[in-house]
């Protein structure tokens, strides 16, 4: 994201330099240019934030399907985020609250392996640790 921000700033500076050197690039065109770059930047941020929420949502859906228990609240932590080139293998830690037999439990699933095969995500078996809230 920092690279994107720097490249957008460089493009804005280039547009201003072109405007100062060559008056053919009018003020209206400059405003349109900066507006389009801003919209592209905002769209990229929204796309990245929805992409980050996709796997925790998938975990929530699969948990409901496999255990017939709905996750009330879920927080996630991506553990292999240091490996930037890993776009097919993800390791998460999920902490969630479930309600079972009229009691609320706080559960943690460590090292949840999620593998991407083409357009499908496969969640491997994991162990969960639950305690009464």
Rosetta blueprint (number, residue, H / E / L):
1 X L
2 X H
3 X H
4 X H
5 X H
6 X H
7 X H
8 X H
9 X H
10 X H
11 X H
12 X H
13 X H
14 X H
15 X H
16 X H
17 X H
18 X H
19 X H
20 X H
21 X H
22 X L
23 X L
24 X L
25 X L
26 X L
27 X H
28 X H
29 X H
30 X H
31 X H
32 X H
33 X H
34 X H
35 X H
36 X H
37 X H
38 X H
39 X H
40 X H
41 X H
42 X H
43 X H
44 X H
45 X H
46 X H
47 X H
48 X H
49 X H
50 X H
51 X H
52 X H
53 X H
54 X H
55 X H
56 X H
57 X H
58 X H
59 X H
60 X H
61 X H
62 X H
63 X H
64 X H
65 X H
66 X H
67 X H
68 X L
69 X L
70 X L
71 X E
72 X E
73 X E
74 X E
75 X E
76 X E
77 X E
78 X E
79 X L
80 X L
81 X L
82 X L
83 X L
84 X L
85 X L
86 X L
87 X L
88 X L
89 X E
90 X E
91 X E
92 X E
93 X E
94 X E
95 X E
96 X E
97 X E
98 X E
99 X E
100 X E
101 X L
102 X L
103 X E
104 X E
105 X E
106 X E
107 X E
108 X E
109 X E
110 X E
111 X E
112 X E
113 X E
114 X E
115 X E
116 X E
117 X E
118 X L
119 X L
120 X E
121 X E
122 X E
123 X E
124 X L
125 X L
126 X L
127 X L
128 X E
129 X E
130 X E
131 X E
132 X E
133 X L
